[in-house]
Amino acid sequence: MAFSFSPSLVIFDCDGVLVDTEPVGGRVFAEGVVDLGYPASFDECLRTFRGRSMTSAVEIIEARMGRAVPVGWADEMWRRTELAFAEGVAPIAGVAEVISHIHERGIPFCLASSGEMPFIHRNLKSAGLFDFFAGRMFNAAMVARGKPAPDLFLHAAAHMRHTPECCLVIEDSVPGVQAGVAAGMTVIGYAGDPMTDADALKSEGAHVVSDMSALIGLLEL
């Protein structure tokens, strides 16, 4: 794939890009959605809600089912997810080397995730990545609209004092890619998880890779 970009800021998604939480967390959430009677298959739920904020996911569920989710359902989903992650999570293969390389080159980077901040902190600590991002973490609770809206990426770029066109986003979900493109940023779609729809990421405007370590050679870093 012919691709060349020298970013002034790299913005990482968290789940599925930094930490390997999607196989566990995604399945916990999909199970909860299916239990509600959502009219879609389990695999469709995984694809539909991957990368979205809880608010965005609930809006889709309620619109599709024509009724509100039960009171406390979202809190229960967070509780189940917390239990699922209790034994710890691993970093995405190769991502520590990518972060170290970017850090050594003096290129600023940060994190912009749909997740709840306590989960982000704990999972990064578990994966040994927290110190890289301390003080540079942004999540959907900080903006009016979560992914696929561009708000979160624009907020992160503004806080880090970089213009959108100079930013690189690394995402693994369709809503995340849509958000990065809508923000006017260059987006790389990471498709290392077999459940990731690489063609869908590409169709939304991402430059797709399946090997995280390939980023070092792919970018002008």
Phi, psi and omega in degrees: 000124179280117182204136179208126180203135179245096186281154171267342178212135175250127180247116180265135161290170181256288184294124180087351178243314177261315183239145186272068183257342188300316181301323181274303183298319180297321180289323177300314182292316180299321178299319179294323179292315179299320179298334178287344185093021179299131186280065178202159179287167179301314181295324177297320178298317178302315182288320185293318189259356179298128176085356182269154172288161178299320180299314179297317180297315181297321178300317179294315180301312183293321179294320182288324183269343180075022178203163181282149173288154181301149177300131179087359182298315181299318178298323178294323177296319177296321181295315179296320180295319179299318178296321181294328182268001188301330182275001178100161179230157181258154173288154172298136182304125176090348186288327179298321178293321178297314180297316180299319180296315179298317180298316180295330178279355178077021179270124180296149176210160180205183182235139176222108190232153174281349186286166174286141186300321177300323177293318180300311181301310184296317182291323177293321177296317179299323182273358179077024184244358188301315185298332178296326189248002181306126180083000182226048180240133181230143179221174188296337179293346183272352185229167182288322183230134177276180176302138020271004174294153183280356191309314186294316180293321178294322177297315180297315180297317180295317179296323180276354177066051175228146178280146184305319184293347179259004184262146173246128177254137175244115187228162177232004182235156177298312178301324179293318177296316178301319180295316180295317179295317179298332178281353181082024182254158173281137186234132169254128178262120179268121185239046180283335179281130180302335179281349181285134178271092183299322180296322179293320177298316180296318182294336179272358174112010180270151168269115193264137173228150178250354180237113183301321182296342179294342181298328182298317179277334184288321183267160176277068182257000000 
